[in-house]
Amino acid sequence: MISSTKWRGENLSYITYGSFGFSDSEQNNAADSVFASLKASPSHYSNMVSGNYTKIGIYTYVANIGSGVKLCTAYMFSN
């Protein structure tokens, strides 16, 4: 997906909820929770703050699961 001659990295995350109504507050709380968990992980945080990366792509997928909703997010870093 990204040339081997470029810096590249990825972070993957997910969070599950019993119910999720997509209100502004729910979305903000989900973003804060995911950010906090990525920041707490040394390898994920390293990707987030690396000076080698100048570009980022972010995609979030919402999956309905038997017990509620799963928000899955992929972050691709490159230069």
Buried (B, 14 or more C-beta within 10 A) or exposed (E): EBEEEEBBBBBEBBBEBEEBEEEEEBBEBBBEBBEEEBEEEEEBEEBBEEEEBEEEEEEBEEEEEEEEBBBBBBBBBBE
